[in-house]
Amino acid sequence: MGYRWRNKTDVDEAVVVVMNSLDEKDILPSWLVRTIQQSIEDSDPEYVKYFYAEVGQHAPAGMKFFEDLGGSD
């Protein structure tokens, strides 16, 4: 179950988890992808856009897990 991002700190924490997961195994676990998908659906578009920008900058390999969710406009 995801949670609603209420500020950029919430998004930053999600990005760090993505970065750490990719560093550890070069893949994101399905539970994490589902959780972030739910957060993307439930959060303000401003924070969703920020999430994509931060993942693109700090963990570009993670973008492929979220492309179908609106990350590539």
C-alpha positions as CSV (number, residue, x, y, z in Angstrom):
1,M,0.0,0.0,0.0
2,G,1.4,3.4,-1.0
3,Y,1.1,6.6,0.8
4,R,0.4,10.1,-0.3
5,W,3.5,12.3,-0.7
6,R,2.7,15.5,1.3
7,N,6.0,17.3,0.7
8,K,9.3,17.0,-1.1
9,T,10.9,15.2,1.8
10,D,8.5,12.3,1.4
11,V,9.4,12.2,-2.3
12,D,13.1,12.4,-1.5
13,E,12.8,9.4,0.9
14,A,11.1,7.4,-1.9
15,V,13.9,8.3,-4.3
16,V,16.6,7.2,-1.8
17,V,14.8,3.8,-1.4
18,V,14.9,3.5,-5.2
19,M,18.5,4.4,-5.3
20,N,19.5,2.0,-2.6
21,S,17.5,-0.9,-4.1
22,L,19.2,-0.3,-7.5
23,D,22.6,-0.1,-5.9
24,E,22.0,-3.4,-4.1
25,K,20.5,-5.5,-6.8
26,D,20.1,-3.5,-10.1
27,I,16.3,-4.2,-9.9
28,L,13.4,-2.9,-7.9
29,P,11.4,-5.4,-5.9
30,S,7.8,-5.7,-7.1
31,W,6.4,-4.6,-3.7
32,L,8.4,-1.3,-4.0
33,V,7.2,-0.7,-7.5
34,R,3.6,-1.3,-6.4
35,T,4.0,1.0,-3.4
36,I,5.4,3.8,-5.5
37,Q,2.8,3.3,-8.1
38,Q,0.1,3.8,-5.5
39,S,1.9,6.9,-4.2
40,I,2.1,8.3,-7.8
41,E,-1.7,7.8,-8.2
42,D,-2.6,9.3,-4.8
43,S,-0.2,12.3,-4.6
44,D,-0.4,15.8,-5.9
45,P,0.9,16.1,-9.5
46,E,3.6,18.5,-8.3
47,Y,5.2,15.8,-6.2
48,V,4.8,13.2,-8.9
49,K,6.6,15.5,-11.4
50,Y,9.3,16.1,-8.7
51,F,9.6,12.3,-8.2
52,Y,10.3,11.7,-11.9
53,A,12.8,14.5,-12.1
54,E,14.7,13.2,-9.0
55,V,14.7,9.6,-10.2
56,G,15.8,10.7,-13.6
57,Q,18.7,12.6,-12.1
58,H,19.8,10.3,-9.3
59,A,18.7,6.9,-10.3
60,P,18.0,6.9,-14.1
61,A,18.0,3.1,-14.3
62,G,14.9,3.2,-12.1
63,M,12.9,5.2,-14.7
64,K,12.1,2.0,-16.7
65,F,10.1,0.7,-13.8
66,F,7.8,3.7,-13.9
67,E,7.7,4.7,-17.6
68,D,4.1,3.4,-18.1
69,L,3.0,5.6,-15.2
70,G,3.6,8.9,-16.8
71,G,7.3,9.4,-16.3
72,S,7.9,10.0,-20.0
73,D,5.7,12.8,-21.2
